[in-house]
Amino acid sequence: MTTRRTFLTGLAAACAASALPAGVLRATGSTGARVLTVTDVHVSDYPTVQAVRWIGEQMERETGGRVRMRLYHSGQLGRESEAIDMARFGAIDMTRVYSGALNNAFPLTQVLSLPYVFDSVAHLRRALDGEVGATVLRGFAKRDLVGLAIYDSGARCFYNVRHPIVTPADLHGLKFRVPASDIFMQMIRLFGGNPTPLAYGEVFSALQTHLIDGAENNLRSFHSSRQFEAAHYWSQTEHSYAPDVLLISRRSFDSLQPGDRALLLDIARRSVAVMRQAWDESEAASKAALVQAGVRMNDCDLDAFRAAVAPLLAQYRRDPAIEALYRNVRSLA
């Protein structure tokens, strides 16, 4: 089985031996097909993984096998932060990453992650399907990436090992895992908690050992990661609807034939519907499974949470680009 270590070790050795870019080394398979390497930290049946797998099937069918995709799910090739850099420099071709991990390097993604910008999944989808989503995708071009699609991933909420969270006061003194995003670290502080940046794959053990008291994520990830086995309290704060983004290396994209580039863009856009259908079905199933497993779920005082993070939202809205996107989003509410 290919692991992250063997993949990167082999890739480095091949680059050193040939003095060629990684994207060129992996440009063709044994049959002469162009093979695109794709990564995702989520498990095989996760909706984003299903959508990317569908893209690969469509590309192979439409090109008669000339363009194929090799998908590494479940974090086989490392963390999301590593995948972003590997894609930028052409060590891998494509990756699906959470937008919160992109906030610092790609400022336009910040509007998608800020607290209480979106009112619902339907509201988020209207924004992503329009000019807001298109603007964010265009922003990746500044740093050697091409934005292919944005996959929404439900409401992010808090879960923890201690007690139900109803108001921000219930977070006081607790350590919560956050992605490496200034927005999420500031948000936890304003709620009164202690932000602890950790990679997604480290959360389960951190909950078990009480390195952290809780985390925040969507319901589907909470279930598929089995973090509910350590954290038995789920609180419906809906503080962010930060989605996922599918990216391809600019180098890899430009190496495709013009017709194949256009085809990939079209199929990636169409994969959003595939992902959403899988998401809606699996989220409902996950909720039922969590209730069956004994997870305690509670509603929250959303007005209190909105008030606590109002200064954070005001701070980011001082950026004209963020303000323009924010106004566009709110006009669709």
Buried (B, 14 or more C-beta within 10 A) or exposed (E): EEEBEEBBEEBEEEBEEEEEBBBBBBBEEEEEBBBBBBBBBBBEEBBBBBBBBBBBEBBBEBBEBBBBBBBBBBBBBBBBBBBBEBBBBBBBBBBBBBBBBBBBBBBBBBBBBBBBBBBEBEBBBBBBBBEBBEBBBEBBEEEBBBBBBBBBBBBBBBBBBBBBBBBBEBBEEBBBBBBBBBBBBBBBBBBBBBBBEBBBBEBBEBBBEEBBBBBBBBBBBBBBBEBBEBBBBBBBBBBBBBBBBBBBBBBBBEBBEEEBBEBBBEBBBBBBEBBBEBBEEBBEEBBEEBEEEEBEBEEBBBEBBEEBBEEBBEEBBEBEEBEBBBEBBEEBE
